[in-house]
């Protein structure tokens, strides 16, 4: 198997922890779904998926090579990724961090919905940091095809991200009400999210492996 199950599982857990932490993608998709309906939310989500693929294609095309040739960039981005995950963990612990209020939006056509989904994803710093600093941590040069490994790991992240966001789109109104009226569930969600993100941040910061050329 080109990518180990443990690597895929780790990426899936990180992706899940990041996607359930309120960010630009979630806020936009939920707001669009509430203001214009589930169909609009799903069209926007398709755009977000394309944004994921754009980042992933760039990562698979050359990120491993750049990191191997310039290890200082690799180290800097790795530490930035760890710091960002710790910041997300801290943010998740704040009361009310799992609650999001949909923003009022004017109705848009399918083309604009799709385009805004792409743009929202491309401007999301969580995605950029995930691809440039986290994916290489789970690539095993001994298995060969470093670029393909990065691509497969990225597809796992995309699958998790799109699935969870689709659930938010389909259940936007009822989910917000559920969390707002059940503070215990809200606290459990915050603590679990923060613990997962902090654990992977520490693992990332203390990892001493070096990237290798594809």
N, C-alpha and C positions, 0 to 999 in steps of 0.2 A: 504494500500500500504506500503510495507516494507521500501522503500526509498521515501522521499518526492520529489515532482516535483521541489521545490525550490533548494534542494540539488543537484539534477541531473543537473538543469540548471546552477547552480554556477560552478560545476565541468566542464561542457561543455564549459562555457565561459573562465574559466582559461585554460583549455586544448587548446582551440582555440588560445588564446593569446600567449601561450607558443609555440605552434607548428608553428605559422607563424613568430616567431622570429628566424632568421637564427641560426641553431645549427648543431651539428654533423650529426644527422639523415637527415635533409634537404639537407645539403651540399653533403653528400654521395649519396643520392638518385638522386638528380638533376644531379650531375656529372656523375653518372653511366648511367642515362637515356640519357644524351646528347652524351656521348662517346660510348655507346653500344646499345642504343635503348630503347624504352619503355618496351619491354618484360624483358630486364635485370633489369630495374628499378622496375618493378612490382615483380619480383622474389626477389629482394633485400628487397622490402617492406614487403613481406611475412616473411622474416627473422626478420625484425624490429618488426612485430606483435608478433612473438614468444618471442622476448625479452621483450615486454610489458607484456605478459602473465606470464613469469617467475617472473618478479618483482611483479606482482599482486598476484600470488599464494603465494609468500613469505609473502606479506603484509597481505593477508586474513588469513594465517595460524597462525600468532602469533603476529603481530605488536601491535594490540590493547591490548593484555595481557601484553606485555613488557612495554608499555607506562603506563598502569594502575599500575603496580608493581613498576616501577622506574620513577616517575613523572619528575625527573631531566632530564632524557633523552628526554622525551616528550617536556619539555620546551625548551631545547637546540635545538632540531631539528625544533621546531616551529619557533623559532627566526631565525635559519639558513635559513629556508624556506622563511620567510618574507624578510630577507636580500637579498636572491638570487632573489626573485621576483623584489625587488627594483633595484637591479643591472641590471636585464633584462630590466626594464622600462627605466633606464638611457641609456642603450645600444641602445634601440629602438629609442631614440630621436636623436642619432647621425646621421648626414647626410650620406646617403649611406648604412645605416644599413639594409635596405630591399633588397639591391642588393647583389647578390651572383654570383661569377664567377666559373663555373664548372671547376674542376680540371681534367687534362688529365689523363686517366687511360688506362691500357692495358686490352684487352678483357679477361673475366673470364667465366668459365663454370657455369651452374646453381647451382651446389652444393657449389661452392666457393662464388657465389653471395649471396646465402641464408645464408651461414655461416657468411659472412662479415656483412650482415644485422643484424643478431642476435648480433654479437659482437659489432657493432656500437651502437646499442640500449643499451646494457648492460653497455657500458662505457660512456653513456650519463648522466651527473650529474643531468640534469633537471628531468629525469624520476625518479631517486632515490629519489630526494627531494620531488617530487610530491607525491609519494606513502607514504613515511615515515612521512611527516610533514603536508601534506594537506588533504589527504583522511580522517584521523580521525576527522578533524574539522567538517565534514559534516555527521558524524555518530551519530544517535540519539539512545542512549542506551534504552530509553523508548519503542522503537519499537521492541527491541529484535534482536537476531541474528546479533551481531556486525560484525562478520567475513563475513557473507553473505552480509550485507550492504556494507562493504568495497569492496567486490568483484563486486557487481553491480555498485557501483560508479566508480570503476576502469574500468569496461567494457564500461561505458559511455565515459571515457577518451580515451580508446583505439579506440572506434568507431570514435570519432572526429579526433584523431591523424591519423588513417589510411586513413580516408576519405580525409582529407586535404592534406596529403602527396601523396595520389594517384593522386589528382588533380595537384600537383606540378610535379609528374612524367610524367603525360600525356601532360602537357602544359609547360614543362621546358623551352624550347627555346623561345617560344612566350611570356611567362610571363616575363622572364628576359629582353627581348627587350621592352616590354610594360612599365615596371617600369623605365627602363633606359631612355626612350624617353619622359616620362611624369612626371616631377618632382613634379607637384602638387599632383598627386595621391600618389606618394611616401611619401610626407610630411604628407598627411592625414592618410595614413597607419601607419606611425611612431607615430603620436600623439594619435590615437585611441588605438594602442597597448600599448603605455606607460601608458595611463590613466587607462586602464583596469588592467594592471599588478600592478600599484602602488596602486589602490583602494583595490585590494585583499590582497596585502602585508600589508597594514595598518589594514585591518580587521583581518588578521591572527595574527598580532603582538599584537593587543589589545583584542583579544578574551580571556576570562577567564574561559571557560569551561574546565573541566578535563575529561580525558578518563576514562571509566569504564570497568570493566572486562566483557567479553562476557557472 
